[in-house]
Every structure is written in structure tokens, then in C-alpha cells.
Amino acid sequence: MSNFSTDNEQSERRQFLKTSAIVAGGSLLSGITGSQAAAQEMGSMPGMKHEGELPKPIGDPSAGRPSNASDEYDGYSRYKPSRGNSPDSDYYLGKLMPGFRSKEAASIPIITPDLEKLSWKMVNGAKEFHLRPMAVEREFLPGYKMNVYGYNGSMPGPTIEVTQGDRVRIVVTNELPEQTTVHWHGFELPVQYDGSETLTQNVIEPGKSFAYEFDVHEEGTFFYHSHVPMQEANGSVGWFIVHPKKAFDPPVDRDFGLIFQNFFIEPSQTIADSWRMDWNWHTINGRSGPYTTPLVCKHGERVRVRIMNFSPMQHHPVHLHGHTFWITGHEGARIPKSAWVPRNTELIGIAQATDFEFVANNPGDWMFHCHMVHHMMNHMTKQVGPRIRETTVDRYLANLDVHPSVNMTKQDPGFRTPGYPQEMLGMNMSDDFMRTIWNRREVQGMRAMWPMSVMGLMTVLRVLPDDLYQIVMESDDEVEKGAVFTEIVRRFGTPDRYEAAPMMMKGMM
């Protein structure tokens, strides 16, 4: 049986947070009607309402901090950016600084934003899971529904979470129109359950089932995927997290999991072309920025982030803003502490996973992204027609039978600079698009223009003081755009030099 925490209280808390996110969709706009509501949904209210001034203070900065952990270890501070007194110290850059949970605490359940967990029941001494490979429609961005492959209605598939020493049975029922198998990536199991198509087992025919059963002696970050290469390229993957019998020391307060994937989908298509060798759609847990759900934690917590690269043929140099992390594990196993490496950018190869750990000592909304420039965009395709075309196609759409000539005058002074233009344009952020982006608790109080900078393989790490975390994640309170961010600037930055976000133009990206 698992020894990590799964009691009713945590289950009810997660349900409360999910419910809060739904309720917030209505409450955030309560009392605002007509053009004001449209403006707020488009992210323009802070600049319009305050005319450059900061929103009023929110929260209670005097509420205090947890008292069950020290604020400083050998010169390293839990609550402000710092290095420590010596690179040889166990606490340099927060290396072994504990979080707020006791060393005796069980492993904390992993959080895989935008993905569900696969349920199980005990059957004849094994945790039995049921997994269904199938064609899936996944909404990469609001309104952009793509046809890919996945499991149990999701791409990536649902997260499997067990504890070291468990015996597992995964019953795979093939709902694809073609043969498949499932490989348990990184597990040292009996060869007949390895999932290598025809090498170790017969294929699972459409409509048929096969039961994989083995004891899990490992601990760490693993995953499952189809062993049919084109099905892999079309999205067939999911997490398989194994918590240690004895929680890793120091224990973390948050444990997040992110799967990076790439696809090529033509502008007029919804079906991924798995034969392509270049990619124009990039997803984290099946969503592209700004639809990726931020990772939200409390100021001072110890955080683990597991990132797995399931791109068909591209590596990812992953960079976290505002923090320095330690590399504590890979897809093979946890790394001995003597071999941990401090980084702020880590290169993750294909079919590899890396575990990052750090102390969230720098409050704010921090970008967490792949640093390959083509991966920081959505639907990156060549523009139709000459690159000097206007940024709107309205006059073309007004009369589809007539093709207006291209303006060749190049009056834009930017063309005096060789290489101009380089900014990708054309993604439409409609009212419904923006409403979906904002109606999540995890993004409340962020700057009004934040969706403009988060695209492709990009997400956000939010480090919030306790009182602001409670407002964002544990309440139904209306949170004004920019209010949480500016409160952090007020407490930790230079408020007299801060400018509110400008008005966001409708349909602009």
C-alpha cells in the first residue's frame, strides 16, 4: 500500500480548489457589465482603471510566516535571493535546506497541471490500473482542438502514481484502430512485460486487452508510452511516478510534473503529421502557453519540478527565471547528493527526464520555459504571401473573390533595419479565448498583459506570500488583474517605479 498522503482531507482540499476555479469564472466579473466586462476580459482594466497608478493593497503582509522552519541556514535565506557563506556548505544555494514539512513526513503527491491521475483498486494483492490507448481530441489553446493519440481521453495520458515496493497490474485495452503495445520506460521488470512490440510480446489488437504485472522496486521519475514509433510522435505518453518508501531528504513542499511535446500541424489541419521532422506546435502537459496552468507555491517552500522531454527529435534547454535550482535526479534514479549540480538552465534530451529542486525564496511570477526560440511560439508557420504583408487580413476576408494587391511601399521605418520583421503575428485572442485563459484560479492577480509573453513551451512559476496564496488558491475572492503582482512589487520591489500594464488590444497577439 502507498505510504504517501492520500487522506480525505487532501482529497477534499483538491476538490475545493477545483470548485473554486469554476466558481471564480463567474465571481471575477461580478458587478461589471457591458463594455467594462469586455475590457476586463481582454486584460485592459488595470491600465484603464488606475491610469498608471497601482491597485490598492490586498492581503495582510503582517500575517506572519510558518514558525516550524528556520529562515536562514549558513548564510542562505529562505525568503530572499542569496547564495550562502560557502560553496562547500550543505546549504549553499539552498541545497539541503528543508521545506516546511517534517523529515518524517511521507512523500507528497505529485501535481501534474492539466492532467488527471489514473485511479486504481487492490485486486489479488496488486494495485490494478486500467489504461486505454485511443485517439484523443486535445485543446492546445482555447478553441484550438487538435487530433492526437493518448490514453483514457487525455494527451498526455493520466498520471500513474505508486510507492516503491508496490505490485502493479496495468490492464491495457486497445481502443485504437491499429495494433499497439505499452512500454514502461526505465523499469527493471520481467522481460515479458517490457512492451517491446513483437520482441517481447504479441501486439495488442484493436479491441483486445493485455495485463502487465510486475513489482516496483525502483523509486523516481518514470513514464509509459506506446512502443509504436509513430504513435509516440502522435502523443502516446504519460507519467509513471514512483515515490520512495522513505521520503527523500530533504522533503519537498510541492512536487510538480511537466511533459514537453512537439507536433507539426498544418494551418488548415487539426491532425498532427507524425512524419514531419520540424514542429510548429509545442505543449506542456498537452497545452500551449498561455493555456499552460502556472505552478503556484508559497514563499519559502522547497519545490521539486520534474520535466520530461517526449518530443520526437528535439532537445529542450529549460530555463527558470529568478531562481537557481539543483539537479537532483534523472529518469534513471535520484542522484547522490554529492553529485547534485546547481543550474538555472538544464538541457533535457529526447526521452529524458530531469528533477529540479529549489527553495522558492524570490516572490513573483517567473517564466519557466524552453530556451530554443522556435519553441517559444505557437503555430509557427511561414506567413502566407510576402513577409511585408499587413498584420491584418480583414481586407482579404471582406471579399474572397478579389485578392487585394500587396502594399510594396515599405513605409514602415522598421524596414530600414535588415532582417525586419521577425516578430510572429497572427494568433487571434478572441473574447472567448481570453475568458478561458483568465477563468483559472492559478492566474488570478497576474499582470493584464501576461498572456502576450507566454507561448509554446512556456509556463509560469508563481511564488506567493502566504496571504496572497490564500487569496489566489483558497478563496473565491474577486482578484483584480495585476493586484497580486503589484502587491509583490509593493512589498519586495520598487513600487514608485512600477507601471501598470497598458490596455490590451482586442484580438491582438
C-alpha positions in Angstrom: 0.0 0.0 0.0 1.1 3.5 -0.7 2.6 5.5 2.2 2.3 8.9 0.7 -0.5 11.2 1.9 -3.9 10.4 0.2 -6.3 11.1 3.1 -9.8 12.5 2.7 -8.7 15.9 3.9 -6.3 16.4 1.0 -8.9 15.0 -1.4 -11.5 17.4 -0.2 -9.0 20.3 -0.4 -8.2 19.5 -4.1 -11.9 19.3 -4.8 -12.3 22.7 -3.1 -9.6 24.2 -5.3 -11.2 22.7 -8.5 -14.6 24.1 -7.4 -13.1 27.5 -6.6 -11.7 27.7 -10.1 -15.2 27.1 -11.6 -16.9 29.5 -9.2 -14.3 32.1 -9.8 -15.3 32.2 -13.5 -18.5 33.9 -12.5 -17.4 35.8 -9.4 -14.4 37.5 -11.0 -16.7 39.5 -13.3 -19.4 40.2 -10.7 -20.6 43.8 -10.6 -19.1 44.6 -14.0 -21.3 44.8 -17.1 -21.2 45.9 -20.7 -18.0 47.4 -22.1 -16.3 47.2 -18.7 -16.7 43.4 -18.6 -15.4 43.1 -22.1 -12.4 45.3 -21.3 -11.6 43.4 -18.2 -11.8 40.1 -20.0 -9.4 41.4 -22.6 -6.9 42.4 -19.9 -7.2 46.1 -20.2 -8.7 47.1 -16.9 -5.6 47.9 -14.8 -4.2 50.4 -17.3 -7.7 52.0 -17.8 -8.9 52.0 -14.2 -5.8 53.2 -12.4 -4.4 55.4 -15.2 -0.9 54.3 -14.3 -1.3 54.0 -10.6 -1.0 50.8 -8.6 -4.1 48.8 -7.5 -5.0 49.2 -3.8 -3.1 46.9 -1.4 -4.5 43.5 -0.8 -3.8 40.7 1.7 -2.2 41.1 5.0 1.6 41.4 5.0 1.8 41.2 8.8 0.0 37.8 8.8 3.3 36.1 9.7 5.2 33.1 8.3 5.3 29.4 9.3 7.3 29.1 12.5 8.3 25.4 12.1 11.4 26.1 10.0 14.4 28.4 10.2 14.7 31.4 8.0 18.4 31.1 7.3 21.0 28.3 7.1 24.7 29.2 6.9 24.0 32.4 5.1 21.3 31.2 2.8 17.9 32.8 3.2 14.6 31.1 2.7 12.9 34.4 2.0 15.3 36.4 -0.3 17.7 35.6 -3.1 21.0 34.6 -1.6 24.0 32.2 -2.1 25.2 31.3 1.4 28.5 31.5 3.0 30.5 28.8 1.3 30.1 26.6 -1.9 31.1 23.7 0.3 28.2 24.1 2.7 25.3 21.7 2.7 23.0 24.8 2.5 24.8 26.7 -0.3 22.1 27.9 -2.8 19.6 26.1 -0.5 21.0 22.7 -1.5 19.8 20.8 1.6 17.6 23.5 3.1 14.4 21.7 4.3 10.9 22.9 3.4 8.2 23.3 6.0 7.3 19.6 6.2 9.0 17.4 8.8 11.6 14.9 7.8 9.3 12.1 9.0 6.5 13.2 6.6 5.5 10.9 3.7 6.2 11.8 0.1 3.8 14.5 -1.1 1.5 13.6 -4.1 2.7 14.9 -7.4 0.8 17.7 -9.1 0.6 17.3 -12.9 -1.2 20.5 -14.1 -4.0 19.9 -16.6 -3.7 16.2 -16.3 -5.8 13.7 -14.2 -4.5 10.8 -12.1 -5.3 7.2 -13.0 -7.3 5.6 -10.3 -6.7 2.1 -9.0 -8.1 -0.6 -6.8 -6.5 -3.5 -5.0 -7.1 -6.8 -6.8 -5.4 -10.0 -5.7 -2.6 -8.2 -3.9 -1.8 -5.7 -6.7 -2.8 -2.1 -7.5 -4.8 -2.6 -10.6 -5.0 0.3 -13.2 -6.9 0.3 -16.4 -5.3 2.1 -19.4 -7.0 2.7 -22.7 -4.9 3.8 -25.7 -7.1 5.9 -28.0 -7.5 8.7 -30.4 -7.9 12.0 -28.5 -9.1 15.5 -29.2 -6.9 17.9 -27.1 -7.4 21.6 -26.8 -3.9 23.0 -27.1 -5.2 26.6 -26.8 -8.8 27.8 -26.2 -10.7 26.9 -29.4 -7.7 25.1 -31.0 -8.7 21.5 -30.7 -6.2 19.0 -32.2 -6.5 15.3 -33.1 -3.7 13.3 -31.5 -3.2 10.0 -29.7 -3.3 9.5 -25.9 -4.8 7.4 -23.2 -8.2 7.4 -21.4 -9.4 10.5 -23.2 -6.3 12.6 -22.4 -3.0 13.6 -24.1 -0.6 13.1 -22.3 -2.3 10.2 -20.6 -3.3 10.2 -16.9 -0.6 10.1 -14.3 0.1 6.7 -12.6 1.4 7.2 -9.1 2.6 4.4 -6.8 5.1 3.7 -4.0 8.3 1.8 -4.1 7.6 -1.9 -3.2 4.0 -1.9 -4.7 2.9 -4.7 -7.0 1.1 -3.2 -10.0 -1.2 -4.6 -12.7 -2.0 -2.4 -15.7 -4.7 -3.7 -17.9 -4.3 -2.2 -21.3 -7.4 -2.2 -23.6 -6.6 -1.1 -27.1 -9.2 1.4 -28.4 -7.0 2.5 -31.3 -7.9 1.3 -34.9 -4.4 -0.3 -35.1 -2.1 -2.5 -33.1 -0.2 -1.2 -30.1 1.9 -2.1 -27.0 2.9 -0.1 -23.9 6.5 0.3 -22.7 7.2 1.1 -19.1 10.1 3.4 -19.6 13.0 2.8 -17.2 11.6 -0.1 -15.2 13.6 -3.2 -14.5 10.8 -5.7 -14.8 10.3 -9.3 -16.2 11.1 -9.2 -19.9 7.6 -10.5 -20.9 6.1 -7.2 -19.7 8.6 -4.8 -21.3 6.2 -3.9 -24.1 8.6 -4.1 -27.0 6.4 -4.9 -30.0 6.9 -8.5 -31.2 10.3 -8.7 -29.5 8.9 -9.5 -26.0 5.1 -9.8 -26.6 2.5 -10.1 -29.2 0.8 -6.8 -30.3 -2.4 -5.8 -28.7 -5.0 -5.9 -31.4 -7.8 -3.3 -31.6 -10.5 -4.1 -29.0 -8.2 -6.6 -27.2 -6.6 -6.3 -23.7 -3.3 -7.3 -22.2 -2.4 -7.2 -18.5 1.1 -6.0 -17.5 2.0 -7.1 -13.9 5.2 -6.5 -12.0 6.8 -5.5 -8.7 8.2 -1.9 -8.5 11.5 -1.9 -6.7 12.6 1.4 -8.1 11.8 5.0 -7.0 11.8 8.1 -9.0 10.6 9.7 -12.3 9.4 7.3 -14.9 6.8 7.3 -17.7 4.9 5.0 -20.0 4.4 5.2 -23.8 3.4 3.3 -26.9 6.3 1.4 -28.5 5.0 2.1 -32.0 7.2 5.0 -33.1 4.6 7.0 -35.0 2.1 6.6 -32.1 4.8 8.1 -29.8 5.2 11.0 -32.2 1.4 11.5 -32.2 1.3 11.9 -28.4 1.0 8.5 -26.7 2.8 9.0 -23.3 2.0 9.5 -19.6 3.7 9.9 -16.3 4.6 6.9 -14.0 5.8 8.4 -10.7 7.2 6.1 -8.0 7.5 7.6 -4.5 10.3 6.2 -2.3 9.3 4.1 0.8 11.3 6.6 2.8 10.7 10.1 1.6 13.7 11.8 0.1 15.7 14.1 2.4 15.1 17.0 2.5 11.4 16.6 1.8 9.7 19.0 -0.6 6.5 21.0 0.0 5.5 20.9 -3.7 6.1 18.2 -6.4 5.2 19.2 -10.0 5.4 17.2 -13.2 5.6 18.7 -16.7 5.7 16.7 -20.0 7.1 18.6 -23.1 5.9 17.6 -26.5 6.1 18.9 -30.1 3.8 18.4 -33.1 3.5 19.6 -36.7 0.0 20.6 -37.7 -0.7 22.5 -40.9 -2.6 25.8 -40.6 -5.7 24.2 -42.2 -5.5 20.9 -40.3 -6.1 19.5 -36.8 -4.3 16.3 -37.3 -0.6 16.0 -36.3 1.8 15.0 -39.1 4.0 12.4 -37.3 6.2 12.1 -40.4 7.4 15.6 -40.2 10.9 16.5 -38.9 10.1 20.0 -37.9 7.5 21.2 -35.4 5.2 24.2 -35.0 3.0 23.3 -32.0 4.6 22.9 -28.6 2.8 21.7 -25.5 3.3 21.3 -21.8 1.0 18.6 -20.3 -1.0 18.9 -23.5 -1.4 22.7 -23.5 0.5 25.6 -25.1 1.2 28.8 -23.4 -0.6 30.9 -22.2 -3.1 28.0 -21.6 -0.5 26.1 -19.6 -1.5 26.3 -15.9 1.0 28.1 -13.7 2.9 26.3 -10.9 1.8 28.0 -7.7 3.7 27.7 -4.5 4.2 29.6 -1.3 7.2 31.9 -0.5 9.9 29.9 1.3 8.7 26.4 0.3 11.1 23.8 -1.1 9.9 22.8 -4.6 10.6 19.9 -6.9 9.8 20.1 -10.6 10.1 17.0 -12.8 10.3 17.8 -16.6 10.2 15.0 -19.2 11.0 15.6 -22.8 8.8 13.5 -25.1 9.5 15.5 -28.3 10.1 13.3 -31.4 13.5 14.6 -32.1 14.3 17.9 -30.3 16.1 18.6 -27.1 15.0 21.4 -24.6 17.2 23.8 -22.7 14.9 24.6 -19.9 15.4 27.9 -18.0 13.8 29.1 -14.8 13.8 32.8 -14.1 14.6 34.3 -10.7 15.9 31.2 -9.0 18.9 28.8 -9.1 17.9 25.1 -8.8 19.8 21.9 -8.1 19.6 18.9 -10.4 18.6 16.1 -8.1 17.5 13.3 -10.4 17.0 11.9 -13.9 14.8 9.3 -15.4 17.2 6.6 -14.2 17.2 7.4 -10.5 17.8 10.1 -7.8 21.3 11.5 -7.9 23.6 11.1 -4.8 23.7 14.5 -3.1 27.5 14.8 -3.7 26.8 14.9 -7.5 24.0 17.4 -7.5 24.7 20.4 -9.8 23.3 23.9 -9.5 21.8 25.4 -12.7 19.3 27.9 -13.9 19.2 26.3 -17.4 19.3 22.5 -18.0 19.4 20.7 -21.3 16.9 17.8 -21.4 17.3 15.3 -24.2 14.7 13.2 -26.0 13.1 10.6 -23.7 14.9 12.0 -20.8 13.6 13.4 -17.5 15.2 15.8 -15.1 14.3 16.6 -11.5 14.9 20.2 -10.3 14.8 21.2 -6.6 15.0 24.7 -5.2 13.8 27.0 -2.4 11.2 29.5 -3.6 12.8 32.5 -2.0 12.1 35.1 -4.6 8.4 36.2 -4.8 6.8 36.9 -8.1 5.6 35.4 -11.4 8.6 33.8 -13.0 8.9 32.4 -16.5 9.8 28.7 -16.8 10.4 27.7 -20.4 12.4 26.1 -23.1 15.0 28.5 -24.4 15.0 27.3 -28.1 13.5 30.3 -29.8 11.3 28.3 -32.1 9.8 26.6 -29.1 8.6 29.9 -27.5 5.9 30.4 -30.1 2.6 28.9 -31.1 1.7 27.6 -34.5 4.9 28.9 -36.1 4.4 28.7 -39.8 5.6 30.7 -42.8 3.3 33.7 -43.4 1.0 33.5 -46.4 2.3 35.8 -49.1 5.2 38.2 -48.9 6.5 38.8 -45.4 5.8 42.5 -45.8 2.1 41.9 -45.8 -0.1 43.9 -43.4 -0.7 42.3 -40.0 -4.4 42.1 -40.6 -6.2 40.0 -43.2 -9.5 41.9 -42.8 -9.5 43.4 -46.3 -8.8 40.0 -47.8 -11.7 38.4 -45.9 -14.1 41.1 -46.9 -14.2 39.8 -50.4 -12.8 36.3 -51.0 -13.3 36.6 -54.8 -10.8 39.5 -55.0 -7.2 39.4 -53.9 -6.0 42.9 -53.0 -2.5 43.7 -54.1 0.3 43.8 -51.6 1.4 47.2 -50.5 5.1 47.4 -51.6 5.8 50.9 -50.4 7.5 49.7 -47.2 6.6 52.9 -45.4 7.2 51.2 -42.0 10.5 52.6 -40.8 11.4 49.3 -39.3 12.3 48.0 -42.8 15.4 50.2 -42.7 16.8 47.5 -40.3 17.9 44.4 -42.1 16.0 41.3 -41.0 12.8 43.1 -40.1 10.2 41.8 -39.3 11.0 38.9 -37.0 8.0 39.1 -34.6 5.5 36.3 -35.2 2.0 37.7 -35.7 -1.4 36.3 -36.5 -2.7 34.4 -33.4 -6.2 35.7 -32.6 -7.1 36.2 -28.9 -10.8 36.4 -29.0 -13.1 37.3 -26.1 -13.8 33.6 -25.5 -10.1 32.8 -25.7 -9.2 35.4 -23.1 -12.1 34.4 -20.9 -10.8 30.8 -20.8 -7.3 32.0 -20.1 -8.4 34.1 -17.1 -11.0 31.9 -15.6 -8.5 29.8 -13.6 -7.6 30.4 -10.0 -3.9 29.9 -10.7 -3.6 33.0 -12.9 -5.6 35.5 -10.7 -3.9 38.7 -10.0 -1.3 38.4 -12.7 -0.5 41.4 -14.9 -3.1 42.1 -17.5 -0.7 41.6 -20.4 0.9 38.4 -19.2 -0.7 36.1 -21.9 1.2 38.1 -24.5 4.6 36.7 -23.3 3.8 33.1 -22.5 3.6 30.9 -25.7 4.6 27.4 -26.8 6.8 25.6 -24.3 6.4 28.3 -21.7 4.7 28.3 -18.3 4.9 30.4 -15.1 6.2 29.6 -11.6 4.2 31.8 -9.1 5.9 32.3 -5.7 3.3 33.9 -3.4 3.5 35.0 0.2 1.1 33.0 2.4 -1.7 35.6 2.5 -1.6 36.1 -1.3 -1.6 32.4 -1.9 -4.7 32.1 0.2 -6.5 34.8 -1.8 -5.4 33.2 -5.2 -5.8 29.5 -4.5 -8.0 29.0 -1.4 -10.7 31.6 -1.8 -13.5 32.7 -4.2 -12.5 36.4 -3.8 -12.6 38.6 -6.9 -9.0 39.3 -7.8 -8.3 42.3 -9.9 -5.8 41.9 -12.8 -2.4 42.9 -11.6 -3.4 43.2 -8.0 -1.3 40.3 -6.7 1.7 41.1 -8.8 1.7 44.8 -7.8 1.3 43.8 -4.2 4.5 41.8 -4.5 6.2 44.8 -6.1 5.0 46.9 -3.3 6.4 44.6 -0.6 9.6 43.4 -2.3 10.4 45.7 -5.2 10.4 49.4 -6.1 6.7 50.5 -6.3 7.4 54.1 -7.2 9.0 53.0 -10.4 6.4 50.4 -11.4 4.0 51.0 -14.3 0.6 49.3 -14.7 0.1 47.2 -17.8 -1.2 49.1 -20.9 -4.5 48.3 -22.4 -4.5 45.1 -24.4 -6.0 45.4 -27.9 -8.8 43.1 -28.8 -7.8 40.2 -30.9 -4.1 41.0 -30.6 -1.2 38.6 -30.3 
